[in-house]
Amino acid sequence: MKCVHILLVVLLLATAGRAGAAPNAAEVYRRAFAALPKLSAADQKLLQDQPTGPEAAALSRRLAPALALYRQAANLPKCDWGIDLNKQDISFKSLLPHMGPMDQLSKVAAWEAERVKKNDPAAFVALHEDTIRSAAHAGEGWPLISGLFDAAIRQRSLEALAGNLGALSPDQLAQLGARLAALPPGVDFQRAMLAEKSFGIDWFMNHVVAVSRDAQTGAAATNFALNLRMSAMASGGPVGLKIGLEERNGDNFWLGLGQRKHGIELVSADLRRGEAILLKDGQAALVLLQERRIEPINIKLMNNELLRLLGERDAQRVAAVVGTNSTRLVHEMMEASELLGALAATGATPVKNLDAWGKAVTAQVTNQNAIAGLYFPILPGTRGTMDSARAQEQMLHVALDVMRAGPAAAARSRDPWGEGAPFACRETADGFELVSQLQRDGKPVTLRIPRK
């Protein structure tokens, strides 16, 4: 009998191997998008109203196939939207075409949850659990932008669940707590900033260099790189990266990151890619570190190239500062990359007053760096949305404890923005509310829980 059992296990494993990995949720989501019916103005209005009556029931039946596929996709572990950050066009429309229909389907799920919550609280909870799972999928690919969708979708479901805890039995409350703890985390501000530095500014800088290399002309023959060769490289220790350079006249010197000697400055180094960038008198050179080879770069970048990469409004803002000579553009991008890296580091430390933080960081860099200035007008709101969703998610867990064990459970909580203090718990006319010391728009972030 034992041998038969082992044989069955082997056959099952073999079948699983032939079936391949779990399907990509993105493909199932796309089937859900295709299944969405065309909605009339009356349908759209109905989705904004209370989902009761025969018209709502009829609309629910029409939306059911798309919603079923959406929920199926939400429960798959892997979601890859196939976003190619090396595309020439890095607009939101080209890279994130799924955001619009994902947002619509999450609203359809929330509407359907409201429609069934009176007669089937368990179905209400399950719909919002699946919506939060889909929020994590929405946040894949471009964390700064898609992370905002993640936080907005997540926050909507968190508030809906909080408003319906009073309808759940003690067993359902316990089960919800366990299931919420297993849901994938949302995009946080630190992850968003590190990703934006990596494939936002750093990608842009590498693209500028690549475009410039492809556009070399006879003028590059006078580039200072032709009089240089790389002799050695050292990295690590207190001095960091250094490149040994030798000029044709026999002069040898070491150049560290950010240093300038003989008029030559080492402005960028990427050990993973094995490349560095040198600048001198408005000219640039690419150093291939492993090959110890130096290539001249013609970095005259025309306005139409900036337009194609940044769009009209941002291209005009950058061109007003750096002109069309991308020597200065490379400087700006290097500095912006460092600024975003430093800003990402602040994401690890909770910030209580998001408004004051936003004003401080914006004032610090908007006039300091043209490239970073493109990001900073939206960053305070971005962090506010992401941090608020994180706070409300943690407070929902505390609310479940309070529902089961009473207000004393809140005293055992820990508010990450409260320097070790718990979330405050206050009685209200119809229930209670939890309050964080995180402030946004001049008010503390709050989660309200009616007991009805």
N, C-alpha and C positions, 0 to 999 in steps of 0.2 A: 504494500500500500504506500509505503514511504517513497519507493522508487517511482510509482505512478505520480505522486505529488510533485516530486522533483522534475519529472518529465513535463508535467503541465506548466510548471514555472518556467522551464527552459523554452517551451513552445510560446508562452506568452511574451517572454522577453524577446524572442526572435521576431514575433509578430510586431511588437512595439518598435524594434529596430528597423523593420522594413517600412513601417508607417512613417518613420522619420520624426523630426522634432515637432513640438506643438505648433499649430498654425500661427501665422502672424496676425495679431489682432487687427492691424491696420487694414488688411484685406477684407476682414469681416465688417469692419466699420464702413469701408467703401461700398460694400453691398447694402449696408443699412442706409447710407446716403442715397443710393440709387432707388431704394424702396420707399423713400419719403414721398408721399403724394404731394402734388401741387396744391398749395393752400390758398384759398380765396381770402379776401379781406374779412369776410364773416368768420372764416376759420381762425384767422390770426386774432381777431377780437375775442373769439371764444377761448383761445389759449391764454388770454390775459384775464379772463373772468373766472368766477367760481365754476368748476367743472361739474355742474349738475344739469339734469334734464335730458330729454331724448336727443337733442342736438349734440350734447357733449358725448353721450354714449355712442352715437353714430360716428363722430369724429374719432373717438377712441378706437373703434373697430378699424377705421381706415389707417390709423397710425400704428396699429398693433404689429404688422409684419416688420416695419422698420425698427420699432422699439424692441422687438424680440431679438433681432440681429445685433442691435446696439448693446443689449444686456449680455448676449453671448460673447461679444467681443470684449466687453468690460471684464469678464471673468477669465480671459486668457492671460497667461503670464508675460508673454512677449509682445511688444508693440514697436514696430520699426516703420516709420513713415517714409523711409527712403530719402530723407533730406540730404541733399548734396551741397555742402557749404563751399565747395569749390566752383559752383556755378558762376557764370559771368553776371547773371542777374540775381542779386541777393534781396529782392523785395519780398515783403511779407506775403504778397499775393502768389508769387511763384513758389516760395518755399513752404508756405503753410496753408495750402488750399483747403485743408481739412478743418481749420479752425471754425469757420462759419457753420457748416453742418454739424460739427461736434457740439457747438454751443446750442444750436437749435434742438438737437436730440436730447441734450441734458435738460433743457427747459420742458420738452415733451415728457420726459421721465418724471420731472418734478410735478407737472400738471396731472399726469396719470396717478401719481402717488396721492395727491390731494383728492382725486376723484374716488379712490378706494379706501382712504384712511378710516372713515367712519365705520365701515362694515368689515374691514380687514386690516387691522393695524400691522400685522406681520408683513403683509404685502407692501404696505407703505414703507416700512423699515427696509425691506429687501430692495425696493426700487432705489432708495437713497443710498444704500450701501453700494449698489452697482454704479450709481452715478459718481460716487467718490472714487471708485476704482477707475472709471473712465476719465476722471479728472487727472489721475496720475498718468494715464496714456496721453492725454492732451498736452501734458507738460514735457513730453519727450521731443527731443530734436533741437529746439532753440530755447534754452531755459529762460532767457530774459523776457521774451515775448510770450511763448507758449506757457511759461510759468505763471504769467498773469491770468491766463485762461484757467489753468489748473486751480489757482487760488480762488478765483471768482466762482467757479463751478462748485468747488469743495465747500466754500463758505455758505453758498445758498443751501446745500443739503444739510450742513451742520446746524444751521439755524432752524430748518424745517424739522429735523429730528429733535432738537431741543424743545421745540414748541409742542411736540406730541408725546413726550416721555410719560406724561400723566395718564395716557391711554394704555400703557403697557403693563403687563403683569410683572411681578418680581422675577419670575423665570425669564421672561422676555428681556427684562432690563439686564439681567446677568449675561444672557446670550449676546445681547447687543454689545456690551462692554468687551467681551472676548473677541467678537468679530471686528469691532472697530480697531482693536489693538493689532489685528492682523492685516489691516489695510495698508497699502503702500504709502510711504510718506510723500508729502508735496514738495515742490521745488522751493528751496529756501534762498534767501538773498545772496548768501556766500557762494552757493553753487552757481547761481545765475551770473554773478559778476565774474567768477573764474572762467566760466564758459564763454562769456562775452569777450573777455580779454583774449582768450585762446583763438576762437574762430570769428571774432568780430574784428578787433583792431589788428591782432597779429596776422590774421588772414589777409586783411586789407593791405597791410604793409608788405607781406610777401607777394601779393598780387601786383602791387605797384612796381616792385623790383623786377618781377617776371615780365611785366609789360614793357618796362624800360629796357630790359635785356633784349627782348624781341625787336625793339625799335632802334637798335644801334645804327648809327650812321657813321660817315667818315669822320665826323667831329670827335668820335670816341678815340680816335688815334692819338689825340693829345692828352688822353686821360693819365693822371698821375700814376695809376696802377701799373702802367707799362714800365715804369722805372722801379718797381718793387718786386720782391719775391719773399715768400714766407719761409722762415728758417726753422721755426719750432713753435710749440704750443705748450703751455703749462696751465693746469687748472687745479682747484682745490686749495685748502688752507686759507689763511687770513687774506691772502692777496687776490684770491679768486682767479678768473681766467686772464691769461696774458698771452699775447701773440708776439713771437719774435719776427721782426721785419728787417730786411736788408735792402738798402737803396743801391742803385746802379753805381753810384760814386763810391761805394764801399762802406757807407755808414750803417751801423747796426744798432738797433734799439728794441726794447720791449714796450708793448703798448697794452695797457689794461683797459677794461671796460669803462668808458666815460673819460678816459685820459686822452690828451692831445700832445703829440710830439712831432717836431719837424712839420708842423701844420696839419698833421694827419690825426683824425679822431676816430676811435673805435666806438661806434654808437649802438651797435646791436650785435648780439651773439646768441645763436641757438645751437646748443651742443647736440640736441636730438636730431636736428636736420643737418648738423655739421657745416653751418654757414655763419658768416659774420659780415657786417657792413662797415666799410671805412668811408669817411668823408674828408674832403680837402678842397677849399676854395670853390665851393659850388659843384664839385664833381664827386662821384661815388664809385666804389669798387666792391665787388663781392669776393669774399675769401672762402674758398672751399677747404675747410680745415683738415679733413682727412687726406686730401690730395695735395695739400700745401700749394694750392694754385690760386692766383688772384686774377680776376677778370674785371675789366672796366665796365661800368654801367653808364649808359646815357640816360639821365633822369630828367629829361625835359618832358613834362607831362602836360598834355593839352587839356583845355577846358572840357572838350567833349568826353574825354576819358573820365574826368571827375564826375561829369553828369551821369555817365553810364553806371558808375559805381555807387554814387551817393544819392542820385535824384537831384532835381533842379534846386530846391530850397537849400538843402544841406551843402550841395556843391558850391553854391554862391557864397555861403557863409565861410566855408573853408578857403575858397579861392581868394576871398577878400583879405584873408590873413596871410596865406602862404603863396598866393599867386599861382603860376603854372609851373614853377620850378620845384620838383618834388624832392630836392635836397632838403629843403626846409620841411616839406611834408613828412619825410622820413623822421626828421627830428621830432615833429609834432606827434607822430604816431608812436614813437618810442616812449616819449614822455607820457602820452595818454595810456599806453599799456601799463606803465609803472603806476600811474594814478589809479587805474581800475584794479590792479593787483593789490594796492594798498587799501582801496575801498573794500575789496572782497574780504580782506583780513578783518575789517571791522564787523563783518557779518557774524563772526564767531562770538562777539560780545553783544548781549542784548542792549538795545537802546530804548530807554523809557519814553522819551519825548520825541516822536518821529518828526514833528513839525520843526522843532529846534534843530534836530540833526540835519534835516533836509536843507534848511536855510544855511547852516554852517558849511556843509560840503559843497553846496551849489556856489556859494560866495567864494569858496576856496579855489575852485578850479574853472568856473565858467569863463572868467577873463584871463585865466592863466594858460589855457590850452584849447585851441580851436576844435580839435577832434573830440577831446573829452567833453567839451561844451555841448556837443551834439547829444550826448547821453544824459547829462545831469538834469535837464528840466523834467525828465520822466522818472528819475531814480527815487526821489522821495516818495512819490505815489506808488512806485513799484514795491519798494520795501514795506510801505504801509499796508498794501494789499496782502503781501505774502506773510508778514508778521502777524497781522490781524487774524488771518485764517489759521495760522499755527496756534495762536493764543486761544481761539474759540474751540479748536479741536482738543486742546488739552483741558479746557474748561468743561467740555462735554463729558469727558471721562470723569471729572470730579462731580459733575451733576448726577451721573449715574450712581456714584457712591452715596451722594446726599439722598437721592431717592430711596436707596436701599437702607442706609444706616443713619440718616438724619444729618442735621447741620454740622455736627462734630466732625464728620468726614471731611468737610471743607478745610477745617483747621489743620488737618494732616497733609493737605496738598502743598505744592510748592510752585509759586508763580515765578517762571524764569526771568521775568522783568521786575521782580519784587525783592531782589537781593536776599533771597532765602525766606522771605515772608510768604504766607499762603495766599491763595486767591481769596478775596473778600467775599463773604456770603451774606446777602441781605434779603430779608423777607419782603415780599410785595403783596399787593392786594389779592392776587390770584395765585401766588406761588412764591418763587424766590429768584434771585439773580446772582450770578457770579461776576466778579469784577476784577480785572487785571490792572496792574500798575502801568501797563503799556498804554500810552496816550496817542491818539490819532485825531486830527482835526479838533484839537483842544479838549477832547473827551476821552475818558478811559474806555478801553475795549470791554464790552459787556456781553454776557450771554444770559438771556431771560428764559426761565422755565416755568410755565404755568402748571399747576397741579391738577387742573380739571381733566 
